Amino acid sequence: MSAKRPGGTTILLWSRRKPLAWDVTVTDTYADAHVSNTAMETGAAASLAATNKTNEYSQLSATHIFTPVAIETAGTWHHQTVELSRNWEGGRP
């Protein structure tokens, strides 16, 4: 098993009787590795970062609900980050 740990986790059960875990990543919208994709699609760098985080923490699926928090330096939030923020704000697990 990996020694990786998410950035945070809830104590209370979030859904499906599992706690929520998340990890934050902020990716540079204008980095050479991303600029060709972000020029064609808003949020492309955040989307890639979210996919990478989900893959990185895939082993948590047995015990947690994992949600990546991916934000681009230009301000775009990945759709799962927006959804998590709305649910958290509303107090809905």
Contacts in CASP RR format, 6 or more apart in sequence:
PFRMAT RR
TARGET T0000
AUTHOR 0000-0000-0000
METHOD contacts of the structure
MODEL  1
MSAKRPGGTTILLWSRRKPLAWDVTVTDTYADAHVSNTAMETGAAASLAA
TNKTNEYSQLSATHIFTPVAIETAGTWHHQTVELSRNWEGGRP
1 59 0 8 1.000
2 59 0 8 1.000
4 56 0 8 1.000
4 57 0 8 1.000
6 21 0 8 1.000
6 22 0 8 1.000
6 23 0 8 1.000
6 57 0 8 1.000
6 60 0 8 1.000
6 64 0 8 1.000
6 66 0 8 1.000
7 21 0 8 1.000
7 22 0 8 1.000
7 23 0 8 1.000
7 24 0 8 1.000
8 21 0 8 1.000
8 22 0 8 1.000
8 23 0 8 1.000
9 19 0 8 1.000
9 20 0 8 1.000
9 21 0 8 1.000
9 22 0 8 1.000
9 64 0 8 1.000
10 19 0 8 1.000
10 20 0 8 1.000
10 21 0 8 1.000
11 19 0 8 1.000
12 19 0 8 1.000
12 93 0 8 1.000
13 19 0 8 1.000
13 93 0 8 1.000
14 20 0 8 1.000
14 65 0 8 1.000
14 93 0 8 1.000
15 65 0 8 1.000
15 93 0 8 1.000
16 65 0 8 1.000
18 63 0 8 1.000
18 64 0 8 1.000
18 65 0 8 1.000
19 63 0 8 1.000
19 64 0 8 1.000
19 65 0 8 1.000
20 64 0 8 1.000
20 65 0 8 1.000
20 66 0 8 1.000
20 67 0 8 1.000
20 93 0 8 1.000
21 57 0 8 1.000
21 60 0 8 1.000
21 64 0 8 1.000
21 65 0 8 1.000
21 66 0 8 1.000
21 67 0 8 1.000
22 66 0 8 1.000
22 67 0 8 1.000
22 68 0 8 1.000
22 69 0 8 1.000
22 84 0 8 1.000
23 53 0 8 1.000
23 56 0 8 1.000
23 57 0 8 1.000
23 66 0 8 1.000
23 68 0 8 1.000
23 69 0 8 1.000
24 69 0 8 1.000
24 70 0 8 1.000
24 71 0 8 1.000
25 49 0 8 1.000
25 50 0 8 1.000
25 52 0 8 1.000
25 53 0 8 1.000
25 68 0 8 1.000
25 69 0 8 1.000
25 70 0 8 1.000
25 71 0 8 1.000
26 70 0 8 1.000
26 71 0 8 1.000
26 72 0 8 1.000
26 73 0 8 1.000
27 34 0 8 1.000
27 45 0 8 1.000
27 46 0 8 1.000
27 48 0 8 1.000
27 49 0 8 1.000
27 70 0 8 1.000
27 71 0 8 1.000
27 72 0 8 1.000
27 73 0 8 1.000
28 34 0 8 1.000
28 45 0 8 1.000
28 72 0 8 1.000
28 73 0 8 1.000
29 35 0 8 1.000
29 38 0 8 1.000
29 43 0 8 1.000
29 45 0 8 1.000
29 72 0 8 1.000
29 73 0 8 1.000
29 74 0 8 1.000
29 75 0 8 1.000
29 76 0 8 1.000
30 38 0 8 1.000
30 73 0 8 1.000
30 74 0 8 1.000
31 45 0 8 1.000
34 44 0 8 1.000
34 45 0 8 1.000
34 48 0 8 1.000
37 44 0 8 1.000
37 45 0 8 1.000
37 48 0 8 1.000
38 44 0 8 1.000
38 45 0 8 1.000
38 72 0 8 1.000
38 74 0 8 1.000
41 47 0 8 1.000
42 76 0 8 1.000
43 72 0 8 1.000
43 76 0 8 1.000
43 78 0 8 1.000
45 72 0 8 1.000
45 76 0 8 1.000
46 70 0 8 1.000
46 71 0 8 1.000
46 72 0 8 1.000
46 76 0 8 1.000
46 77 0 8 1.000
46 78 0 8 1.000
46 81 0 8 1.000
47 70 0 8 1.000
47 78 0 8 1.000
49 68 0 8 1.000
49 70 0 8 1.000
49 78 0 8 1.000
50 68 0 8 1.000
50 70 0 8 1.000
50 78 0 8 1.000
50 80 0 8 1.000
50 81 0 8 1.000
51 68 0 8 1.000
53 68 0 8 1.000
53 70 0 8 1.000
54 66 0 8 1.000
54 68 0 8 1.000
57 66 0 8 1.000
57 68 0 8 1.000
58 66 0 8 1.000
60 66 0 8 1.000
67 80 0 8 1.000
67 81 0 8 1.000
67 83 0 8 1.000
67 84 0 8 1.000
68 78 0 8 1.000
68 80 0 8 1.000
68 81 0 8 1.000
69 78 0 8 1.000
69 80 0 8 1.000
69 81 0 8 1.000
69 84 0 8 1.000
70 77 0 8 1.000
70 78 0 8 1.000
70 80 0 8 1.000
70 81 0 8 1.000
71 77 0 8 1.000
71 78 0 8 1.000
71 81 0 8 1.000
77 85 0 8 1.000
87 93 0 8 1.000
END
